[in-house]
Amino acid sequence: MSSVERGVLRIVARAAMVAERSLTRDTTLADLEMDSLDQIECALAVEETFRVELGEPQLWRFRTVGDVVDAVQRAVDASARA
């Protein structure tokens, strides 16, 4: 598991108030009962932690924890190339 994935899992677990070990890449945000405010707070925590910008349009496309992990990894990779 990458450091990005570990970090995202930690942030999502905290935002959803669930045990980190209960999350997988396939866990849906709907299953976690995260409303839009929870998702925004989670995204802000991710952006701050990884020093990336995900962009608001992208936030509404996240359906699973894996979607979040993949988006953050792409942003981290793009930032490293810049």
PDB file of N, CA, C and O in Angstrom:
ATOM      1  N   MET A   1       0.847  -1.172   0.000  1.00  0.00           N
ATOM      2  CA  MET A   1       0.000   0.000   0.000  1.00  0.00           C
ATOM      3  C   MET A   1       0.896   1.240   0.000  1.00  0.00           C
ATOM      4  O   MET A   1       1.841   1.334   0.784  1.00  0.00           O
ATOM      5  N   SER A   2       0.594   2.173  -0.873  1.00  0.00           N
ATOM      6  CA  SER A   2       1.407   3.384  -0.985  1.00  0.00           C
ATOM      7  C   SER A   2       1.143   4.343   0.174  1.00  0.00           C
ATOM      8  O   SER A   2       0.145   4.228   0.885  1.00  0.00           O
ATOM      9  N   SER A   3       2.051   5.278   0.340  1.00  0.00           N
ATOM     10  CA  SER A   3       1.863   6.274   1.399  1.00  0.00           C
ATOM     11  C   SER A   3       0.658   7.158   1.098  1.00  0.00           C
ATOM     12  O   SER A   3      -0.021   7.613   2.018  1.00  0.00           O
ATOM     13  N   VAL A   4       0.387   7.402  -0.179  1.00  0.00           N
ATOM     14  CA  VAL A   4      -0.802   8.186  -0.541  1.00  0.00           C
ATOM     15  C   VAL A   4      -2.058   7.428  -0.126  1.00  0.00           C
ATOM     16  O   VAL A   4      -2.957   8.005   0.484  1.00  0.00           O
ATOM     17  N   GLU A   5      -2.124   6.147  -0.450  1.00  0.00           N
ATOM     18  CA  GLU A   5      -3.299   5.356  -0.092  1.00  0.00           C
ATOM     19  C   GLU A   5      -3.489   5.308   1.423  1.00  0.00           C
ATOM     20  O   GLU A   5      -4.606   5.473   1.912  1.00  0.00           O
ATOM     21  N   ARG A   6      -2.414   5.083   2.165  1.00  0.00           N
ATOM     22  CA  ARG A   6      -2.508   5.056   3.628  1.00  0.00           C
ATOM     23  C   ARG A   6      -3.029   6.384   4.162  1.00  0.00           C
ATOM     24  O   ARG A   6      -3.894   6.417   5.038  1.00  0.00           O
ATOM     25  N   GLY A   7      -2.493   7.479   3.626  1.00  0.00           N
ATOM     26  CA  GLY A   7      -2.912   8.797   4.086  1.00  0.00           C
ATOM     27  C   GLY A   7      -4.367   9.089   3.772  1.00  0.00           C
ATOM     28  O   GLY A   7      -5.091   9.623   4.612  1.00  0.00           O
ATOM     29  N   VAL A   8      -4.797   8.743   2.572  1.00  0.00           N
ATOM     30  CA  VAL A   8      -6.191   8.967   2.184  1.00  0.00           C
ATOM     31  C   VAL A   8      -7.113   8.112   3.054  1.00  0.00           C
ATOM     32  O   VAL A   8      -8.140   8.599   3.527  1.00  0.00           O
ATOM     33  N   LEU A   9      -6.763   6.859   3.268  1.00  0.00           N
ATOM     34  CA  LEU A   9      -7.587   5.999   4.117  1.00  0.00           C
ATOM     35  C   LEU A   9      -7.723   6.589   5.521  1.00  0.00           C
ATOM     36  O   LEU A   9      -8.807   6.567   6.104  1.00  0.00           O
ATOM     37  N   ARG A  10      -6.641   7.108   6.053  1.00  0.00           N
ATOM     38  CA  ARG A  10      -6.662   7.706   7.389  1.00  0.00           C
ATOM     39  C   ARG A  10      -7.606   8.908   7.423  1.00  0.00           C
ATOM     40  O   ARG A  10      -8.404   9.056   8.348  1.00  0.00           O
ATOM     41  N   ILE A  11      -7.507   9.758   6.412  1.00  0.00           N
ATOM     42  CA  ILE A  11      -8.338  10.962   6.355  1.00  0.00           C
ATOM     43  C   ILE A  11      -9.809  10.608   6.167  1.00  0.00           C
ATOM     44  O   ILE A  11     -10.672  11.166   6.844  1.00  0.00           O
ATOM     45  N   VAL A  12     -10.101   9.687   5.253  1.00  0.00           N
ATOM     46  CA  VAL A  12     -11.486   9.295   5.011  1.00  0.00           C
ATOM     47  C   VAL A  12     -12.073   8.635   6.254  1.00  0.00           C
ATOM     48  O   VAL A  12     -13.218   8.910   6.614  1.00  0.00           O
ATOM     49  N   ALA A  13     -11.315   7.782   6.905  1.00  0.00           N
ATOM     50  CA  ALA A  13     -11.799   7.116   8.115  1.00  0.00           C
ATOM     51  C   ALA A  13     -12.141   8.142   9.191  1.00  0.00           C
ATOM     52  O   ALA A  13     -13.170   8.037   9.858  1.00  0.00           O
ATOM     53  N   ARG A  14     -11.278   9.120   9.348  1.00  0.00           N
ATOM     54  CA  ARG A  14     -11.524  10.164  10.345  1.00  0.00           C
ATOM     55  C   ARG A  14     -12.775  10.961   9.991  1.00  0.00           C
ATOM     56  O   ARG A  14     -13.606  11.236  10.857  1.00  0.00           O
ATOM     57  N   ALA A  15     -12.910  11.331   8.719  1.00  0.00           N
ATOM     58  CA  ALA A  15     -14.067  12.127   8.283  1.00  0.00           C
ATOM     59  C   ALA A  15     -15.376  11.349   8.423  1.00  0.00           C
ATOM     60  O   ALA A  15     -16.409  11.917   8.780  1.00  0.00           O
ATOM     61  N   ALA A  16     -15.325  10.051   8.140  1.00  0.00           N
ATOM     62  CA  ALA A  16     -16.526   9.220   8.195  1.00  0.00           C
ATOM     63  C   ALA A  16     -16.755   8.616   9.577  1.00  0.00           C
ATOM     64  O   ALA A  16     -17.777   7.976   9.824  1.00  0.00           O
ATOM     65  N   MET A  17     -15.798   8.825  10.470  1.00  0.00           N
ATOM     66  CA  MET A  17     -15.868   8.280  11.825  1.00  0.00           C
ATOM     67  C   MET A  17     -16.038   6.761  11.827  1.00  0.00           C
ATOM     68  O   MET A  17     -16.916   6.208  12.489  1.00  0.00           O
ATOM     69  N   VAL A  18     -15.156   6.109  11.056  1.00  0.00           N
ATOM     70  CA  VAL A  18     -15.122   4.651  11.000  1.00  0.00           C
ATOM     71  C   VAL A  18     -13.682   4.198  11.223  1.00  0.00           C
ATOM     72  O   VAL A  18     -12.747   4.995  11.143  1.00  0.00           O
ATOM     73  N   ALA A  19     -13.523   2.926  11.500  1.00  0.00           N
ATOM     74  CA  ALA A  19     -12.186   2.370  11.666  1.00  0.00           C
ATOM     75  C   ALA A  19     -11.485   2.302  10.314  1.00  0.00           C
ATOM     76  O   ALA A  19     -12.066   1.856   9.325  1.00  0.00           O
ATOM     77  N   GLU A  20     -10.244   2.742  10.282  1.00  0.00           N
ATOM     78  CA  GLU A  20      -9.472   2.735   9.039  1.00  0.00           C
ATOM     79  C   GLU A  20      -9.410   1.343   8.422  1.00  0.00           C
ATOM     80  O   GLU A  20      -9.472   1.194   7.201  1.00  0.00           O
ATOM     81  N   ARG A  21      -9.289   0.335   9.261  1.00  0.00           N
ATOM     82  CA  ARG A  21      -9.157  -1.040   8.766  1.00  0.00           C
ATOM     83  C   ARG A  21     -10.439  -1.546   8.100  1.00  0.00           C
ATOM     84  O   ARG A  21     -10.421  -2.565   7.409  1.00  0.00           O
ATOM     85  N   SER A  22     -11.547  -0.835   8.309  1.00  0.00           N
ATOM     86  CA  SER A  22     -12.807  -1.257   7.682  1.00  0.00           C
ATOM     87  C   SER A  22     -12.933  -0.753   6.245  1.00  0.00           C
ATOM     88  O   SER A  22     -13.854  -1.147   5.529  1.00  0.00           O
ATOM     89  N   LEU A  23     -12.015   0.115   5.819  1.00  0.00           N
ATOM     90  CA  LEU A  23     -12.087   0.691   4.480  1.00  0.00           C
ATOM     91  C   LEU A  23     -11.289  -0.111   3.472  1.00  0.00           C
ATOM     92  O   LEU A  23     -10.225  -0.651   3.775  1.00  0.00           O
ATOM     93  N   THR A  24     -11.833  -0.176   2.258  1.00  0.00           N
ATOM     94  CA  THR A  24     -11.099  -0.730   1.120  1.00  0.00           C
ATOM     95  C   THR A  24     -11.232   0.272  -0.021  1.00  0.00           C
ATOM     96  O   THR A  24     -11.979   1.245   0.086  1.00  0.00           O
ATOM     97  N   ARG A  25     -10.524   0.041  -1.089  1.00  0.00           N
ATOM     98  CA  ARG A  25     -10.643   0.923  -2.261  1.00  0.00           C
ATOM     99  C   ARG A  25     -12.062   0.887  -2.827  1.00  0.00           C
ATOM    100  O   ARG A  25     -12.500   1.851  -3.455  1.00  0.00           O
ATOM    101  N   ASP A  26     -12.774  -0.200  -2.614  1.00  0.00           N
ATOM    102  CA  ASP A  26     -14.126  -0.354  -3.156  1.00  0.00           C
ATOM    103  C   ASP A  26     -15.221   0.208  -2.254  1.00  0.00           C
ATOM    104  O   ASP A  26     -16.384   0.259  -2.653  1.00  0.00           O
ATOM    105  N   THR A  27     -14.864   0.627  -1.052  1.00  0.00           N
ATOM    106  CA  THR A  27     -15.857   1.207  -0.153  1.00  0.00           C
ATOM    107  C   THR A  27     -16.409   2.479  -0.787  1.00  0.00           C
ATOM    108  O   THR A  27     -15.651   3.359  -1.195  1.00  0.00           O
ATOM    109  N   THR A  28     -17.724   2.568  -0.867  1.00  0.00           N
ATOM    110  CA  THR A  28     -18.316   3.766  -1.466  1.00  0.00           C
ATOM    111  C   THR A  28     -18.520   4.837  -0.398  1.00  0.00           C
ATOM    112  O   THR A  28     -18.723   4.537   0.779  1.00  0.00           O
ATOM    113  N   LEU A  29     -18.460   6.079  -0.836  1.00  0.00           N
ATOM    114  CA  LEU A  29     -18.707   7.183   0.084  1.00  0.00           C
ATOM    115  C   LEU A  29     -20.149   7.147   0.560  1.00  0.00           C
ATOM    116  O   LEU A  29     -20.445   7.573   1.676  1.00  0.00           O
ATOM    117  N   ALA A  30     -21.051   6.643  -0.280  1.00  0.00           N
ATOM    118  CA  ALA A  30     -22.448   6.494   0.121  1.00  0.00           C
ATOM    119  C   ALA A  30     -22.571   5.483   1.262  1.00  0.00           C
ATOM    120  O   ALA A  30     -23.346   5.690   2.195  1.00  0.00           O
ATOM    121  N   ASP A  31     -21.804   4.387   1.186  1.00  0.00           N
ATOM    122  CA  ASP A  31     -21.819   3.394   2.268  1.00  0.00           C
ATOM    123  C   ASP A  31     -21.360   4.010   3.583  1.00  0.00           C
ATOM    124  O   ASP A  31     -21.790   3.599   4.661  1.00  0.00           O
ATOM    125  N   LEU A  32     -20.480   5.001   3.477  1.00  0.00           N
ATOM    126  CA  LEU A  32     -19.955   5.662   4.669  1.00  0.00           C
ATOM    127  C   LEU A  32     -20.890   6.769   5.162  1.00  0.00           C
ATOM    128  O   LEU A  32     -20.634   7.417   6.177  1.00  0.00           O
ATOM    129  N   GLU A  33     -21.977   6.966   4.417  1.00  0.00           N
ATOM    130  CA  GLU A  33     -22.971   7.982   4.753  1.00  0.00           C
ATOM    131  C   GLU A  33     -22.342   9.371   4.872  1.00  0.00           C
ATOM    132  O   GLU A  33     -22.694  10.161   5.749  1.00  0.00           O
ATOM    133  N   MET A  34     -21.400   9.646   3.961  1.00  0.00           N
ATOM    134  CA  MET A  34     -20.761  10.958   3.941  1.00  0.00           C
ATOM    135  C   MET A  34     -21.627  11.904   3.112  1.00  0.00           C
ATOM    136  O   MET A  34     -21.855  11.673   1.925  1.00  0.00           O
ATOM    137  N   ASP A  35     -22.101  12.962   3.749  1.00  0.00           N
ATOM    138  CA  ASP A  35     -22.868  13.944   2.998  1.00  0.00           C
ATOM    139  C   ASP A  35     -21.902  14.896   2.299  1.00  0.00           C
ATOM    140  O   ASP A  35     -20.686  14.759   2.431  1.00  0.00           O
ATOM    141  N   SER A  36     -22.439  15.851   1.564  1.00  0.00           N
ATOM    142  CA  SER A  36     -21.587  16.735   0.772  1.00  0.00           C
ATOM    143  C   SER A  36     -20.633  17.543   1.643  1.00  0.00           C
ATOM    144  O   SER A  36     -19.494  17.785   1.243  1.00  0.00           O
ATOM    145  N   LEU A  37     -21.072  17.960   2.814  1.00  0.00           N
ATOM    146  CA  LEU A  37     -20.184  18.708   3.710  1.00  0.00           C
ATOM    147  C   LEU A  37     -19.038  17.827   4.189  1.00  0.00           C
ATOM    148  O   LEU A  37     -17.892  18.273   4.238  1.00  0.00           O
ATOM    149  N   ASP A  38     -19.338  16.582   4.541  1.00  0.00           N
ATOM    150  CA  ASP A  38     -18.288  15.637   4.943  1.00  0.00           C
ATOM    151  C   ASP A  38     -17.277  15.449   3.818  1.00  0.00           C
ATOM    152  O   ASP A  38     -16.070  15.404   4.059  1.00  0.00           O
ATOM    153  N   GLN A  39     -17.777  15.340   2.585  1.00  0.00           N
ATOM    154  CA  GLN A  39     -16.891  15.134   1.444  1.00  0.00           C
ATOM    155  C   GLN A  39     -15.996  16.342   1.212  1.00  0.00           C
ATOM    156  O   GLN A  39     -14.815  16.195   0.898  1.00  0.00           O
ATOM    157  N   ILE A  40     -16.560  17.540   1.369  1.00  0.00           N
ATOM    158  CA  ILE A  40     -15.754  18.751   1.190  1.00  0.00           C
ATOM    159  C   ILE A  40     -14.692  18.849   2.270  1.00  0.00           C
ATOM    160  O   ILE A  40     -13.539  19.162   1.975  1.00  0.00           O
ATOM    161  N   GLU A  41     -15.065  18.587   3.519  1.00  0.00           N
ATOM    162  CA  GLU A  41     -14.091  18.624   4.614  1.00  0.00           C
ATOM    163  C   GLU A  41     -12.988  17.592   4.392  1.00  0.00           C
ATOM    164  O   GLU A  41     -11.815  17.861   4.651  1.00  0.00           O
ATOM    165  N   CYS A  42     -13.366  16.432   3.919  1.00  0.00           N
ATOM    166  CA  CYS A  42     -12.400  15.375   3.629  1.00  0.00           C
ATOM    167  C   CYS A  42     -11.453  15.829   2.520  1.00  0.00           C
ATOM    168  O   CYS A  42     -10.239  15.659   2.628  1.00  0.00           O
ATOM    169  N   ALA A  43     -12.004  16.399   1.465  1.00  0.00           N
ATOM    170  CA  ALA A  43     -11.184  16.873   0.339  1.00  0.00           C
ATOM    171  C   ALA A  43     -10.221  17.963   0.793  1.00  0.00           C
ATOM    172  O   ALA A  43      -9.059  17.974   0.387  1.00  0.00           O
ATOM    173  N   LEU A  44     -10.691  18.868   1.622  1.00  0.00           N
ATOM    174  CA  LEU A  44      -9.808  19.925   2.126  1.00  0.00           C
ATOM    175  C   LEU A  44      -8.670  19.338   2.962  1.00  0.00           C
ATOM    176  O   LEU A  44      -7.529  19.792   2.866  1.00  0.00           O
ATOM    177  N   ALA A  45      -8.977  18.338   3.773  1.00  0.00           N
ATOM    178  CA  ALA A  45      -7.939  17.680   4.573  1.00  0.00           C
ATOM    179  C   ALA A  45      -6.933  16.970   3.676  1.00  0.00           C
ATOM    180  O   ALA A  45      -5.732  16.997   3.942  1.00  0.00           O
ATOM    181  N   VAL A  46      -7.422  16.337   2.615  1.00  0.00           N
ATOM    182  CA  VAL A  46      -6.541  15.662   1.661  1.00  0.00           C
ATOM    183  C   VAL A  46      -5.636  16.684   0.976  1.00  0.00           C
ATOM    184  O   VAL A  46      -4.427  16.479   0.871  1.00  0.00           O
ATOM    185  N   GLU A  47      -6.231  17.791   0.508  1.00  0.00           N
ATOM    186  CA  GLU A  47      -5.447  18.819  -0.174  1.00  0.00           C
ATOM    187  C   GLU A  47      -4.377  19.395   0.737  1.00  0.00           C
ATOM    188  O   GLU A  47      -3.244  19.618   0.309  1.00  0.00           O
ATOM    189  N   GLU A  48      -4.730  19.632   1.982  1.00  0.00           N
ATOM    190  CA  GLU A  48      -3.764  20.188   2.936  1.00  0.00           C
ATOM    191  C   GLU A  48      -2.659  19.182   3.248  1.00  0.00           C
ATOM    192  O   GLU A  48      -1.481  19.539   3.279  1.00  0.00           O
ATOM    193  N   THR A  49      -3.032  17.951   3.474  1.00  0.00           N
ATOM    194  CA  THR A  49      -2.060  16.918   3.827  1.00  0.00           C
ATOM    195  C   THR A  49      -1.060  16.663   2.708  1.00  0.00           C
ATOM    196  O   THR A  49       0.143  16.561   2.949  1.00  0.00           O
ATOM    197  N   PHE A  50      -1.566  16.561   1.479  1.00  0.00           N
ATOM    198  CA  PHE A  50      -0.706  16.208   0.354  1.00  0.00           C
ATOM    199  C   PHE A  50      -0.240  17.414  -0.454  1.00  0.00           C
ATOM    200  O   PHE A  50       0.514  17.269  -1.416  1.00  0.00           O
ATOM    201  N   ARG A  51      -0.690  18.601  -0.063  1.00  0.00           N
ATOM    202  CA  ARG A  51      -0.308  19.848  -0.735  1.00  0.00           C
ATOM    203  C   ARG A  51      -0.614  19.789  -2.231  1.00  0.00           C
ATOM    204  O   ARG A  51       0.227  20.094  -3.077  1.00  0.00           O
ATOM    205  N   VAL A  52      -1.855  19.385  -2.522  1.00  0.00           N
ATOM    206  CA  VAL A  52      -2.337  19.327  -3.892  1.00  0.00           C
ATOM    207  C   VAL A  52      -3.692  20.021  -3.960  1.00  0.00           C
ATOM    208  O   VAL A  52      -4.315  20.304  -2.937  1.00  0.00           O
ATOM    209  N   GLU A  53      -4.134  20.288  -5.182  1.00  0.00           N
ATOM    210  CA  GLU A  53      -5.463  20.851  -5.381  1.00  0.00           C
ATOM    211  C   GLU A  53      -6.260  19.898  -6.251  1.00  0.00           C
ATOM    212  O   GLU A  53      -5.861  19.593  -7.375  1.00  0.00           O
ATOM    213  N   LEU A  54      -7.381  19.430  -5.734  1.00  0.00           N
ATOM    214  CA  LEU A  54      -8.191  18.468  -6.468  1.00  0.00           C
ATOM    215  C   LEU A  54      -9.188  19.162  -7.401  1.00  0.00           C
ATOM    216  O   LEU A  54      -9.512  18.620  -8.458  1.00  0.00           O
ATOM    217  N   GLY A  55      -9.664  20.315  -7.043  1.00  0.00           N
ATOM    218  CA  GLY A  55     -10.631  21.029  -7.873  1.00  0.00           C
ATOM    219  C   GLY A  55     -12.048  20.584  -7.606  1.00  0.00           C
ATOM    220  O   GLY A  55     -12.343  19.391  -7.536  1.00  0.00           O
ATOM    221  N   GLU A  56     -12.915  21.557  -7.458  1.00  0.00           N
ATOM    222  CA  GLU A  56     -14.303  21.264  -7.082  1.00  0.00           C
ATOM    223  C   GLU A  56     -15.042  20.341  -8.043  1.00  0.00           C
ATOM    224  O   GLU A  56     -15.739  19.439  -7.578  1.00  0.00           O
ATOM    225  N   PRO A  57     -14.930  20.519  -9.370  1.00  0.00           N
ATOM    226  CA  PRO A  57     -15.683  19.605 -10.249  1.00  0.00           C
ATOM    227  C   PRO A  57     -15.321  18.136 -10.025  1.00  0.00           C
ATOM    228  O   PRO A  57     -16.174  17.254 -10.120  1.00  0.00           O
ATOM    229  N   GLN A  58     -14.070  17.894  -9.731  1.00  0.00           N
ATOM    230  CA  GLN A  58     -13.617  16.516  -9.529  1.00  0.00           C
ATOM    231  C   GLN A  58     -14.203  15.922  -8.251  1.00  0.00           C
ATOM    232  O   GLN A  58     -14.471  14.722  -8.192  1.00  0.00           O
ATOM    233  N   LEU A  59     -14.402  16.746  -7.236  1.00  0.00           N
ATOM    234  CA  LEU A  59     -14.897  16.251  -5.954  1.00  0.00           C
ATOM    235  C   LEU A  59     -16.223  15.524  -6.092  1.00  0.00           C
ATOM    236  O   LEU A  59     -16.461  14.538  -5.395  1.00  0.00           O
ATOM    237  N   TRP A  60     -17.070  15.983  -6.960  1.00  0.00           N
ATOM    238  CA  TRP A  60     -18.408  15.406  -7.077  1.00  0.00           C
ATOM    239  C   TRP A  60     -18.408  14.123  -7.894  1.00  0.00           C
ATOM    240  O   TRP A  60     -19.439  13.460  -7.997  1.00  0.00           O
ATOM    241  N   ARG A  61     -17.273  13.763  -8.476  1.00  0.00           N
ATOM    242  CA  ARG A  61     -17.186  12.507  -9.239  1.00  0.00           C
ATOM    243  C   ARG A  61     -16.729  11.340  -8.375  1.00  0.00           C
ATOM    244  O   ARG A  61     -16.822  10.189  -8.800  1.00  0.00           O
ATOM    245  N   PHE A  62     -16.246  11.613  -7.188  1.00  0.00           N
ATOM    246  CA  PHE A  62     -15.763  10.539  -6.319  1.00  0.00           C
ATOM    247  C   PHE A  62     -16.934   9.685  -5.851  1.00  0.00           C
ATOM    248  O   PHE A  62     -17.903  10.191  -5.286  1.00  0.00           O
ATOM    249  N   ARG A  63     -16.829   8.402  -6.093  1.00  0.00           N
ATOM    250  CA  ARG A  63     -17.852   7.468  -5.618  1.00  0.00           C
ATOM    251  C   ARG A  63     -17.276   6.496  -4.589  1.00  0.00           C
ATOM    252  O   ARG A  63     -17.971   6.062  -3.671  1.00  0.00           O
ATOM    253  N   THR A  64     -16.000   6.163  -4.757  1.00  0.00           N
ATOM    254  CA  THR A  64     -15.372   5.183  -3.859  1.00  0.00           C
ATOM    255  C   THR A  64     -14.111   5.775  -3.238  1.00  0.00           C
ATOM    256  O   THR A  64     -13.595   6.799  -3.685  1.00  0.00           O
ATOM    257  N   VAL A  65     -13.638   5.113  -2.214  1.00  0.00           N
ATOM    258  CA  VAL A  65     -12.374   5.503  -1.601  1.00  0.00           C
ATOM    259  C   VAL A  65     -11.259   5.393  -2.635  1.00  0.00           C
ATOM    260  O   VAL A  65     -10.348   6.220  -2.655  1.00  0.00           O
ATOM    261  N   GLY A  66     -11.323   4.386  -3.482  1.00  0.00           N
ATOM    262  CA  GLY A  66     -10.327   4.217  -4.539  1.00  0.00           C
ATOM    263  C   GLY A  66     -10.298   5.396  -5.503  1.00  0.00           C
ATOM    264  O   GLY A  66      -9.232   5.779  -5.986  1.00  0.00           O
ATOM    265  N   ASP A  67     -11.472   5.975  -5.785  1.00  0.00           N
ATOM    266  CA  ASP A  67     -11.517   7.172  -6.641  1.00  0.00           C
ATOM    267  C   ASP A  67     -10.717   8.308  -6.021  1.00  0.00           C
ATOM    268  O   ASP A  67      -9.986   9.021  -6.708  1.00  0.00           O
ATOM    269  N   VAL A  68     -10.866   8.463  -4.722  1.00  0.00           N
ATOM    270  CA  VAL A  68     -10.144   9.524  -4.005  1.00  0.00           C
ATOM    271  C   VAL A  68      -8.647   9.243  -4.048  1.00  0.00           C
ATOM    272  O   VAL A  68      -7.852  10.134  -4.350  1.00  0.00           O
ATOM    273  N   VAL A  69      -8.265   8.016  -3.748  1.00  0.00           N
ATOM    274  CA  VAL A  69      -6.850   7.629  -3.765  1.00  0.00           C
ATOM    275  C   VAL A  69      -6.239   7.900  -5.142  1.00  0.00           C
ATOM    276  O   VAL A  69      -5.161   8.487  -5.242  1.00  0.00           O
ATOM    277  N   ASP A  70      -6.926   7.476  -6.190  1.00  0.00           N
ATOM    278  CA  ASP A  70      -6.401   7.642  -7.545  1.00  0.00           C
ATOM    279  C   ASP A  70      -6.251   9.118  -7.912  1.00  0.00           C
ATOM    280  O   ASP A  70      -5.252   9.508  -8.517  1.00  0.00           O
ATOM    281  N   ALA A  71      -7.229   9.931  -7.552  1.00  0.00           N
ATOM    282  CA  ALA A  71      -7.166  11.367  -7.858  1.00  0.00           C
ATOM    283  C   ALA A  71      -6.016  12.038  -7.119  1.00  0.00           C
ATOM    284  O   ALA A  71      -5.305  12.870  -7.683  1.00  0.00           O
ATOM    285  N   VAL A  72      -5.842  11.672  -5.863  1.00  0.00           N
ATOM    286  CA  VAL A  72      -4.744  12.257  -5.078  1.00  0.00           C
ATOM    287  C   VAL A  72      -3.409  11.807  -5.650  1.00  0.00           C
ATOM    288  O   VAL A  72      -2.482  12.612  -5.753  1.00  0.00           O
ATOM    289  N   GLN A  73      -3.293  10.545  -6.019  1.00  0.00           N
ATOM    290  CA  GLN A  73      -2.031  10.053  -6.579  1.00  0.00           C
ATOM    291  C   GLN A  73      -1.700  10.779  -7.878  1.00  0.00           C
ATOM    292  O   GLN A  73      -0.547  11.144  -8.108  1.00  0.00           O
ATOM    293  N   ARG A  74      -2.714  10.993  -8.737  1.00  0.00           N
ATOM    294  CA  ARG A  74      -2.481  11.743  -9.976  1.00  0.00           C
ATOM    295  C   ARG A  74      -2.024  13.171  -9.669  1.00  0.00           C
ATOM    296  O   ARG A  74      -1.104  13.684 -10.307  1.00  0.00           O
ATOM    297  N   ALA A  75      -2.667  13.807  -8.694  1.00  0.00           N
ATOM    298  CA  ALA A  75      -2.294  15.189  -8.334  1.00  0.00           C
ATOM    299  C   ALA A  75      -0.889  15.244  -7.752  1.00  0.00           C
ATOM    300  O   ALA A  75      -0.132  16.167  -8.054  1.00  0.00           O
ATOM    301  N   VAL A  76      -0.533  14.275  -6.926  1.00  0.00           N
ATOM    302  CA  VAL A  76       0.806  14.227  -6.337  1.00  0.00           C
ATOM    303  C   VAL A  76       1.839  14.011  -7.442  1.00  0.00           C
ATOM    304  O   VAL A  76       2.882  14.665  -7.458  1.00  0.00           O
ATOM    305  N   ASP A  77       1.549  13.096  -8.362  1.00  0.00           N
ATOM    306  CA  ASP A  77       2.477  12.832  -9.473  1.00  0.00           C
ATOM    307  C   ASP A  77       2.639  14.072 -10.349  1.00  0.00           C
ATOM    308  O   ASP A  77       3.759  14.397 -10.743  1.00  0.00           O
ATOM    309  N   ALA A  78       1.561  14.762 -10.658  1.00  0.00           N
ATOM    310  CA  ALA A  78       1.616  15.968 -11.485  1.00  0.00           C
ATOM    311  C   ALA A  78       2.406  17.059 -10.788  1.00  0.00           C
ATOM    312  O   ALA A  78       3.170  17.784 -11.425  1.00  0.00           O
ATOM    313  N   SER A  79       2.223  17.175  -9.488  1.00  0.00           N
ATOM    314  CA  SER A  79       2.947  18.181  -8.712  1.00  0.00           C
ATOM    315  C   SER A  79       4.442  17.883  -8.707  1.00  0.00           C
ATOM    316  O   SER A  79       5.258  18.804  -8.766  1.00  0.00           O
ATOM    317  N   ALA A  80       4.804  16.615  -8.638  1.00  0.00           N
ATOM    318  CA  ALA A  80       6.205  16.225  -8.628  1.00  0.00           C
ATOM    319  C   ALA A  80       6.874  16.514  -9.971  1.00  0.00           C
ATOM    320  O   ALA A  80       8.067  16.812 -10.025  1.00  0.00           O
ATOM    321  N   ARG A  81       6.095  16.425 -11.062  1.00  0.00           N
ATOM    322  CA  ARG A  81       6.639  16.690 -12.401  1.00  0.00           C
ATOM    323  C   ARG A  81       6.792  18.180 -12.680  1.00  0.00           C
ATOM    324  O   ARG A  81       7.584  18.587 -13.530  1.00  0.00           O
ATOM    325  N   ALA A  82       6.024  18.986 -11.954  1.00  0.00           N
ATOM    326  CA  ALA A  82       6.042  20.451 -12.217  1.00  0.00           C
ATOM    327  C   ALA A  82       7.277  21.127 -11.641  1.00  0.00           C
ATOM    328  O   ALA A  82       7.436  22.340 -11.777  1.00  0.00           O
TER     329      ALA A  82
END
